[in-house]
């Protein structure tokens, strides 16, 4: 039996969001800033975007999963650990080594990445509200797991990241898809397919880059 229901989960999100107020407003502003910097990079913007994304993953891993969700589910600690690991990897590759050159070039992978990022910012909280009006606006990129994963995956598609930076979001998306089926949360149902698409495109781009270097 699944350890909680959709209603219980969203009640937890409601308490979590209220406890962080006014951080949801700040997180929204920072997410928009990260998107704009990824689309129109400035000197040092790669490090700035990576740091913001890493902070979101570390915050969700430690603040949501390991602090708020542990009493709800035995599945919270491994999910929190995955989010913390992804946050540390983003810090290492993007902030410390400055190896995530975010830039929008209008290619098909970049257009797909932009669509995912915008969907995470705007469509996700609205679609939750269509499923249940009480869920409207409770899941925000930078604070809640699913939109944070989707937003990060979208921006990483603009940066030609190391492949493993797309693997952990995909692994988490498998749990999200399973949860969507068990809890009847339609907004999450497409997450595994979207994360897999990003992973496949990322691997193909990396292979293309390696082939061009060999030539």
N, C-alpha and C positions, 0 to 999 in steps of 0.2 A: 504494500500500500504506500502511496506517495505521502511524504511526511506533512504536507500542508495542502490547502486548497488555494485557488486563485484569489478568493476574497481575503483570506488570511494574509497572503503574500502582499496584496496591494494595501491592506491595512498597515502592514509593516513598512512599506514604502511611504505611506502617508505620515507615519510617525517619524520615520527617518528624515524625510524632507522637512517636516516642521521643526525637528530638532536642530537642523542645520541653517535655518533661516537667519540672515538673508543670503546665505551662500548660493542657493539656487539661482538668484539673479546674477551674482558674480560669475558663477559657472557658465551661465548662458552668454554673458558678455565675452568671457575668455574663449569660449568655443567659437563664437563668431570671429573673434580676433585671430584665432588659430587658422580658421578657414581662409580668411582674407590674406593672411601672411603666406599661406601655402599657395594661394592663387597668384599673388603678386609679391614675390619674395623681396626682402630687403637684406642688407648686410646683417648677418647674425640671426636671420629669421628661422633658419633651419633648426638651430639650437633652441630657439624660443618655442617653436611649435612642438618639437620633441619633448621639451621640458613640460609643457602644458599637458600633452598626452600622457606622459609618464606620471605626472601628478594625479591625473584622473584615474589611471589604473591603480596606483598605489592607494588613493583615497577610497575607491570602491572596494579594493581587496581588504584593506585594514579597517576602514570606517564602516562599510556596509556589511560585508560578509563576516569578518572576524569580530565585530563589535555588536552589530544589531541582529544579524541573521543566525548566529550560532544557536541561540535558544530555540529557533524555529526548526532547524534542520541539521541533521548529521552530515549533509552534503555541503554545508557552508564552508568548513575549513579547507577542503581541497579546492573549492572554487576560489576562495580567498587567496590561497597560495598561488594558484595559477595567475590571478590578477596581479599579485605582488611580483611574481617572476616577470611577467610581461612589462610591468612598470620599470623594473630594474634593467631589463634589456633595452627598453626605449631610452632610458637615461644613458646607458653605456654607449649604444650606437649613435644616438642622436645628440645628446648633450655633451658627453665627454669626448667622443671621437668625431663628432660633427659629420657623420656619414649618411645623413638623411636629407638630401637636397630637394626639398619640396618645391615643385614648380609645375604649373599647369601648362601643357603644350597642345591641348585639343585633340590628342589621339583617342582612339576608342577606349583603352584602359583608363585614361585620364577622365574622359567623360563619364565612364561608369563609376570611377572613384568619387567624382564630384556629386553624382546622383546619390550615391550611398551616404555621403556626408550630409547633404542637404536633407535627405530623408530622415536621418537620425536626429537632426536638429528640429525639424518642423513636422514631418509627417508622423513620426513615432508617437509623440504625446497626443496628437490629434486622433490617430487611428485607435489608440487605447480608449479614448473617449467615445468613439463610435461603437466599440464593443461593449462598453459599460460607462455610462456618464460619470460614475464615481471615480473612474480611473483617469479621467482627463488631466493631462499635465503632470502626472505623478512620476513619469519616467523621463528624465532629462539627460542629455549627453553630458558626460563629465561627472554625474552623480549616480545614475542607475546603470546596472551592468549591460543590458542589451543595447541601448542607444550609444553607450560609450564604446562598446565593441564595434558597432556598425560605423560610427563616426571615425574611429581610429583606422579601421580597415579601409574606409574610403580615402582618408588622407594618405595612408601608406601607399596607395596605388599611384599617388602623384610623386613618389620619392624613390622608386626602384630600391626597396629595402632588401636586406638579407632575408632569405626565404623563411627562416625560422620565426621572424617577426610576424608572419602571416599564419604560421602553424598553430600557435597558441590560441589566437582568436577563433580559428576554425574548430579546434578541439572543444573550446567552451561552447561554441555554437551548437555542437552536437547535443550537449546537455540541454541547451535552450530549446532546441527543436523537440527533444523528448518531453521536456516540461510542457511545451505548448500543446502537445498531443494529450498528455495526461490531465492538464489543468484547463484545457479548452481556452487558451489565450491565442487568438488568431494572429495577433501582431507578430508573434515570435516564430510562426510556422515557417517562414521563408528564410530565417537566419542561416541555417546550415547551407542552403543552396547559394546564398549570397556570399558567405564566407568562402565556400569552395570555389566559386567563380573568381574571387579575388586571389585565392591561392594559386589557381591554375594560371591566371593571367600573369601573376608575379613570377611563377616558375618559367613560363614561356618567355617573358621579357628578359629574365636573367640568362636563360640559355641563348637567346638571341644576342645578348651582349657578349657572352663568352665566345660564341661563334665568330662574331665580327672581330674580336680581339685576336683570335687564332688566324684569321685571314690577314 
